């Protein structure tokens, strides 16, 4: 009975508390609605993505390749940039490592006789992407997707397949054209990659990890990436649209549904997307593709000059604004189109074919992709004066590049010729005599000052000068003037705080460098 009374008291108190809490309970606020304006923009962007995907997918293909063992296909990948190339199960296994794994397997399972490595041939398989280029069955992709393949199979958006053959490939830009015997395909529409803006939305299509008809979205992160170090000739578009192994050769498309690039490589330590992808601009790729379709190869042009970047210090020494854009001619090859056009070492090239010259890689690309035998206008600065010339480019194989025939020396040349110590620049110089020239491998009659000592941590060391290098010119009064001996050098250099000199290296090259005295505190 006592227990029942306690229970009744508890019930009454709970009921009272519940009744009282009704007056304290606040209604839950209604769920916050997404602003209509934000929803509208989001849905419009989503609809744009959907429309582009529907429009482009019929032009995108998956490429499967087979190649014998030892024909691993990888992008050049200098500087350790992995490429989203063929991603077969054994795409990254060295043949010797694979054979060693089989030997270990046999030791563990001695009764396993189904697979005999010595008799059977292992076939590497890879997967990449591509897109229909025209109505003649041509498909554009990366060279590293099809390089070395003995069999190429193309799968279209509707699941149909066809065997393809290589029409032509250009390893130096990683572009290739293959062909199938079908003319009922939908070619992709070409855009203009030079009109791309950083921040613009783009979609990447392809077959990452063998998953066909995949679309990812991102923006253009940068353009004109020409110093990545993957290909010999580069002008990459950088994007954060997800690109993974197997995307290679697929199109990068703008929101107008037009291809602006070919997905080519990624910067990552894991072979998976890290938000830094590189695509070959369609302006370049289309030009190369047309060449490959017509000629089966790419014919490149050459001007016949050795170039170097125009640094603010070099520009200043030549009497130019330190912010001047251009490239500096370090050497003009004998008999070259450049020599015939009147160019000389020390000229600063500022415009080519009506376009500004910004840096060495872009200028090199512009020349290489120009027409052979056609005259092009060239603007340059010499001794502070702007000049013009016309240069007729030659085929690349017709211009002989210098071959290094000399060897460097890290020992001090032995000679009793006059010497000079430039302590503040951190180097010692000595006249190049007829007796000394053969010791260093220089041609008979060569004149100049040989570097005989370099101080660690000095301006000369920072400029990468080496013992055995030869100073042959000094820039003074906006022009490069020859140096034959110490008297010439001292007259031209004086007590300058900054020197701009032409250095002929012991391995046969040549370049302009600037040496500045350390600033005193």
C-alpha positions in Angstrom: 0.0 0.0 0.0 2.9 2.3 0.9 4.5 1.5 -2.4 1.3 2.3 -4.3 1.0 5.7 -2.6 4.5 6.6 -3.8 3.7 5.5 -7.3 0.5 7.7 -7.3 2.5 10.7 -6.1 5.0 10.2 -8.9 2.2 10.0 -11.5 0.5 13.2 -10.2 3.8 15.2 -10.2 4.6 14.0 -13.8 1.2 15.0 -15.0 1.5 18.4 -13.4 5.0 19.0 -14.9 3.6 18.0 -18.3 0.7 20.3 -18.1 3.0 23.2 -17.0 5.4 22.6 -19.8 2.8 23.2 -22.4 3.0 26.9 -21.7 6.8 26.9 -22.0 7.1 24.8 -25.2 7.9 26.9 -28.2 6.9 25.8 -31.7 9.8 24.6 -33.8 10.8 27.1 -36.5 9.9 26.1 -40.0 12.7 24.7 -42.2 14.7 27.4 -43.9 13.9 27.6 -47.5 16.6 27.9 -50.2 16.4 31.3 -51.8 14.5 31.1 -55.1 17.2 33.1 -56.9 20.0 30.7 -55.7 17.9 27.7 -56.7 17.3 29.2 -60.1 21.0 29.8 -60.8 21.9 26.3 -59.6 19.3 24.6 -61.7 20.3 26.6 -64.7 23.9 25.5 -64.3 22.9 21.9 -63.8 20.7 22.1 -66.9 23.7 23.4 -68.9 25.8 20.5 -67.7 23.1 18.1 -68.7 22.6 19.6 -72.1 26.4 19.6 -72.9 26.7 16.0 -71.7 23.8 14.8 -73.9 25.2 16.8 -76.8 28.9 15.6 -76.5 28.6 12.0 -75.4 27.8 10.6 -78.9 31.2 11.9 -80.0 33.3 10.4 -77.2 34.9 7.0 -77.5 36.7 4.5 -75.3 39.9 3.1 -76.6 41.2 -0.3 -75.6 44.7 -1.4 -76.6 46.7 -4.5 -76.6 50.5 -4.7 -76.8 53.2 -7.3 -76.2 55.1 -7.3 -73.0 57.7 -4.6 -72.9 55.6 -2.1 -74.7 54.5 -0.2 -71.7 52.9 3.1 -72.9 53.5 6.1 -70.7 53.5 9.9 -71.3 57.1 11.3 -71.2 56.4 12.4 -67.6 59.6 14.4 -66.9 59.6 16.0 -63.5 57.6 13.0 -62.2 54.2 14.1 -63.4 52.1 10.9 -63.7 50.0 10.6 -66.8 46.4 9.4 -66.9 47.5 6.9 -69.6 46.4 3.3 -70.2 45.4 1.9 -66.8 45.4 -1.8 -67.3 45.9 -4.0 -64.3 49.6 -4.4 -65.1 50.2 -1.0 -66.6 52.8 0.0 -64.0 54.6 -3.4 -63.5 58.0 -3.8 -65.0 58.3 -7.0 -67.0 61.3 -8.2 -64.9 59.4 -7.5 -61.7 56.4 -9.5 -63.1 58.6 -12.5 -64.0 60.1 -12.4 -60.5 56.6 -12.4 -58.9 55.7 -15.5 -61.0 58.9 -17.3 -59.8 58.0 -16.5 -56.2 54.4 -17.8 -56.9 55.8 -21.1 -58.3 58.0 -21.5 -55.2 55.0 -21.1 -53.0 52.8 -23.3 -55.1 55.1 -25.9 -56.7 52.2 -28.0 -58.1 50.7 -25.1 -60.0 51.4 -25.8 -63.8 48.5 -24.1 -65.5 50.6 -21.0 -66.5 54.1 -21.3 -68.0 55.7 -17.9 -68.3 58.4 -19.2 -70.7 55.9 -20.5 -73.1 52.9 -18.2 -72.8 53.1 -14.5 -73.8 51.8 -11.9 -71.4 49.8 -9.2 -73.2 49.5 -5.8 -71.7 46.1 -4.1 -71.9 45.3 -0.4 -71.6 42.4 1.9 -71.7 42.2 5.5 -72.8 39.7 7.8 -74.5 39.3 9.8 -77.7 36.7 11.7 -79.7 35.4 11.7 -83.2 37.3 14.4 -85.2 35.5 14.3 -88.6 33.0 12.4 -90.6 35.7 10.2 -92.2 36.2 8.0 -89.2 39.2 9.9 -87.8 39.5 9.9 -84.0 41.7 12.3 -82.0 43.5 11.0 -78.9 46.9 11.1 -77.1 50.0 9.4 -78.5 50.7 7.6 -75.2 47.3 6.0 -75.4 48.1 4.1 -78.7 51.9 4.1 -78.8 53.2 0.6 -79.3 49.8 -1.0 -79.5 49.4 -3.9 -81.9 45.6 -3.9 -81.6 43.3 -0.9 -81.0 39.6 -1.3 -80.3 37.2 1.6 -80.2 34.0 1.5 -78.3 31.3 4.0 -79.2 28.6 5.5 -77.0 26.0 3.0 -78.2 28.2 0.0 -77.2 29.3 -0.7 -80.8 33.0 -1.5 -81.4 35.4 -1.2 -84.2 39.1 -1.9 -84.8 41.2 1.2 -85.5 44.6 1.9 -87.1 47.0 4.6 -86.4 47.0 7.4 -89.1 49.8 9.4 -87.5 51.3 10.4 -84.2 53.4 13.2 -82.8 55.2 12.1 -79.6 56.6 15.6 -79.1 53.2 17.0 -78.3 51.5 13.7 -77.4 48.8 13.9 -80.1 47.7 11.0 -82.3 45.0 10.3 -84.9 43.5 6.9 -85.4 40.9 5.8 -87.9 37.9 3.4 -88.0 36.0 2.4 -91.1 32.8 4.2 -90.3 31.4 7.4 -91.7 28.2 7.6 -89.8 29.8 9.1 -86.6 29.0 12.4 -85.1 32.1 14.7 -85.1 32.6 16.9 -82.1 32.4 20.6 -82.6 35.7 22.5 -82.3 35.9 25.6 -80.1 38.8 28.1 -79.8 41.1 27.4 -76.9 42.7 30.8 -77.2 39.4 32.4 -76.2 39.3 30.4 -72.9 39.3 32.5 -69.7 40.6 31.5 -66.3 37.6 30.6 -64.1 35.5 29.4 -67.1 33.5 26.2 -66.5 34.6 23.2 -68.5 33.6 19.5 -68.6 36.0 16.6 -69.0 34.8 13.4 -70.8 36.4 10.0 -70.9 36.8 6.6 -69.4 38.7 6.9 -66.1 39.7 3.5 -64.7 37.9 2.0 -67.7 34.5 3.5 -66.8 33.1 4.6 -70.1 31.1 7.8 -70.8 32.1 9.6 -67.6 31.7 13.4 -67.2 33.4 15.6 -64.6 33.1 19.4 -64.1 35.6 22.0 -63.1 37.0 25.3 -64.2 39.9 26.5 -66.2 42.7 27.0 -63.6 45.3 28.4 -66.0 46.3 28.7 -69.6 49.6 28.6 -71.5 51.3 26.2 -69.1 54.4 25.8 -71.2 57.1 24.8 -68.6 55.5 21.7 -67.1 58.1 19.5 -68.6 55.9 16.7 -69.9 56.2 17.2 -73.6 58.8 18.8 -75.9 56.3 21.3 -77.0 53.7 22.5 -74.5 50.9 25.1 -74.1 48.7 23.2 -71.6 45.3 24.3 -70.3 45.2 23.5 -66.6 41.9 22.5 -65.1 40.6 21.1 -61.8 37.9 19.0 -63.6 38.6 15.5 -62.4 41.0 13.7 -64.7 42.2 10.2 -63.9 44.0 7.3 -65.6 41.9 6.4 -68.6 40.8 10.0 -69.3 43.8 10.5 -71.6 42.7 11.5 -75.1 39.2 12.5 -74.0 37.8 16.0 -74.8 37.7 19.0 -72.5 34.5 20.9 -73.5 33.2 24.3 -72.8 29.5 25.1 -71.9 28.8 25.7 -75.6 29.5 22.0 -76.1 32.7 22.6 -78.1 36.0 20.8 -77.5 38.7 23.2 -76.3 41.4 20.6 -75.3 42.6 17.0 -75.1 42.9 15.6 -71.6 46.5 14.5 -71.3 48.2 14.4 -67.9 47.8 15.0 -64.2 50.1 16.2 -61.4 49.7 13.8 -58.5 51.7 11.5 -56.4 49.1 8.7 -56.5 48.0 8.5 -60.1 44.6 9.7 -59.1 43.1 13.2 -59.5 44.5 15.9 -57.3 42.8 18.8 -58.9 45.6 19.6 -61.3 45.0 18.3 -64.8 46.6 19.3 -68.1 45.0 19.4 -71.5 46.4 20.1 -74.9 44.7 23.1 -76.5 42.5 22.2 -79.4 43.9 25.1 -81.5 47.3 23.2 -81.4 45.8 19.7 -81.5 43.6 20.4 -84.5 46.5 21.9 -86.5 48.6 18.8 -85.7 45.7 16.5 -86.5 45.2 18.0 -89.9 48.9 17.6 -90.6 48.8 14.0 -89.5 45.7 13.2 -91.6 47.2 14.8 -94.7 50.9 13.8 -94.4 51.0 11.1 -91.8 53.5 13.2 -89.8 54.1 16.7 -88.5 56.5 19.0 -90.3 58.0 21.5 -88.0 59.8 24.7 -88.9 63.0 26.2 -87.5 64.6 29.6 -87.5 68.1 28.6 -86.5 68.7 30.5 -83.3 69.6 29.6 -79.7 67.4 31.5 -77.3 67.4 32.5 -73.7 65.0 34.3 -71.4 65.2 38.1 -71.3 65.7 38.8 -67.6 65.1 42.3 -66.1 68.9 42.6 -65.6 69.7 41.8 -69.2 66.9 44.1 -70.5 68.4 46.9 -68.4 71.9 46.3 -69.7 70.6 46.5 -73.2 68.9 49.9 -72.5 65.4 48.5 -72.3 62.7 48.8 -69.7 63.3 45.9 -67.2 59.6 44.9 -67.8 60.1 44.5 -71.5 58.7 41.2 -72.8 60.7 39.2 -75.4 63.4 36.7 -75.9 67.1 37.2 -76.2 69.1 35.7 -79.2 72.1 33.9 -77.7 73.5 32.5 -80.9 72.7 32.6 -84.6 73.5 29.4 -86.5 75.5 29.7 -89.8 73.4 29.4 -92.9 70.1 29.5 -91.0 67.0 31.5 -91.9 67.8 33.7 -88.9 71.3 34.6 -90.3 69.7 35.2 -93.7 67.2 37.6 -92.1 70.1 39.5 -90.5 69.7 38.6 -86.9 72.6 38.7 -84.5 73.4 37.5 -81.0 72.1 40.1 -78.5 69.0 41.0 -80.5 65.8 41.0 -78.5 62.8 39.5 -80.4 59.5 41.2 -79.4 57.0 40.2 -82.1 56.6 37.3 -84.5 53.9 36.9 -87.2 52.0 39.8 -85.6 51.9 38.3 -82.2 53.8 39.4 -79.1 56.8 37.3 -78.0 56.4 36.6 -74.3 58.8 33.8 -73.4 61.1 31.2 -74.9 58.6 28.2 -74.8 55.7 30.1 -76.5 58.0 31.6 -79.1 59.6 28.2 -79.8 56.1 26.7 -80.2 54.9 29.5 -82.5 57.9 29.0 -84.8 57.7 25.2 -84.8 54.0 25.2 -85.8 54.4 27.8 -88.6 54.5 27.1 -92.3 57.8 26.1 -93.9 58.9 28.3 -96.8 56.6 31.2 -95.9 57.9 34.6 -94.9 57.0 35.9 -91.5 57.4 39.4 -90.1 59.7 39.7 -87.2 60.3 42.7 -84.9 63.4 43.0 -82.7 65.5 45.5 -80.8 69.1 46.0 -81.4 71.2 48.7 -79.6 68.0 50.3 -78.3 66.4 50.6 -81.7 63.4 48.6 -82.9 63.9 46.9 -86.3 61.9 44.7 -88.6 62.8 41.8 -90.8 61.2 39.0 -92.7 62.3 35.4 -92.0 61.5 32.4 -94.2 61.4 29.3 -92.0 63.1 26.1 -93.0 62.2 22.5 -92.2 63.6 21.4 -88.8 65.8 18.8 -90.4 67.4 21.3 -92.7 68.9 23.4 -89.9 71.8 21.7 -88.2 72.0 22.3 -84.5 75.4 22.6 -82.8 76.7 19.4 -81.3 78.7 19.6 -78.1 82.2 18.2 -78.9 84.1 19.8 -76.0 84.3 18.5 -72.5 84.2 20.6 -69.3 87.2 21.0 -67.1 87.1 21.7 -63.4 90.8 22.1 -63.2 92.6 25.4 -63.6 94.1 25.9 -67.1 97.9 25.9 -67.2 99.2 29.0 -68.9 101.4 32.0 -68.2 98.9 34.3 -69.9 97.8 37.5 -68.2 95.2 37.1 -65.4 92.8 39.2 -63.5 90.9 38.7 -60.3 87.4 40.1 -60.1 87.0 39.4 -56.3 83.6 41.2 -55.9 82.1 39.0 -58.7 83.8 35.9 -57.4 85.9 34.8 -60.4 89.3 35.0 -61.9 89.9 35.4 -65.7 92.8 34.7 -68.0 93.4 35.5 -71.6 92.8 32.6 -74.0 96.1 32.1 -75.9 96.7 29.9 -78.9 98.5 27.5 -76.7 95.7 27.4 -74.1 92.8 27.0 -76.6 93.5 23.3 -77.5 93.7 22.4 -73.8 90.1 23.5 -73.4 88.9 22.3 -76.8 88.3 25.7 -78.4 88.8 26.3 -82.1 92.1 27.8 -83.2 91.9 31.6 -83.3 89.2 31.9 -80.7 89.7 34.9 -78.5 88.3 35.9 -75.1 88.8 35.5 -71.4 88.8 32.0 -69.7 87.3 31.5 -66.3 90.1 29.9 -64.2 88.5 30.1 -60.7 85.1 30.5 -59.2 84.4 31.4 -55.6 81.6 29.4 -53.9 78.5 31.4 -53.2 79.7 34.3 -55.4 77.7 36.1 -58.1 79.7 34.1 -60.7 78.7 30.8 -59.0 75.0 31.9 -58.8 75.2 32.6 -62.5 76.3 28.9 -63.0 79.7 29.9 -64.5 82.2 27.1 -64.7 86.0 26.9 -64.9 86.8 26.7 -68.6 83.9 28.9 -69.7 84.9 31.7 -72.1 83.8 35.4 -71.9 83.8 36.7 -75.5 81.5 39.8 -75.3 80.5 42.5 -72.9 77.2 44.5 -73.3 78.0 48.2 -73.1 76.1 51.2 -74.5 73.2 48.9 -75.4 75.2 46.5 -77.6 77.4 43.5 -77.2 81.0 44.3 -77.9 83.8 41.7 -78.5 86.4 41.0 -75.9 89.8 39.8 -77.2 91.9 40.3 -74.1 92.1 41.8 -70.6 92.6 45.3 -71.9 89.3 45.1 -73.9 87.5 43.7 -70.9 88.8 46.3 -68.4 87.9 49.1 -70.8 84.4 47.9 -71.3 83.7 46.7 -67.8 85.4 49.5 -65.9 84.3 49.6 -62.3 80.6 48.7 -63.1 78.5 47.3 -60.2 76.7 45.0 -62.8 78.2 43.2 -65.8 76.3 41.7 -68.7 78.6 39.3 -70.6 78.4 36.6 -73.2 79.7 33.3 -72.0 80.7 30.5 -74.4 80.6 27.3 -72.4 83.2 24.6 -72.6 80.5 22.1 -73.9 79.8 24.3 -77.0 76.8 26.4 -75.9 76.6 30.1 -75.4 74.5 32.5 -73.4 74.3 36.0 -71.9 74.6 36.4 -68.1 74.5 39.2 -65.7 76.9 39.5 -62.7 76.0 41.9 -59.9 78.3 42.9 -57.1 76.8 42.0 -53.7 75.1 45.0 -52.0 76.8 46.3 -48.9 74.7 46.7 -45.7 
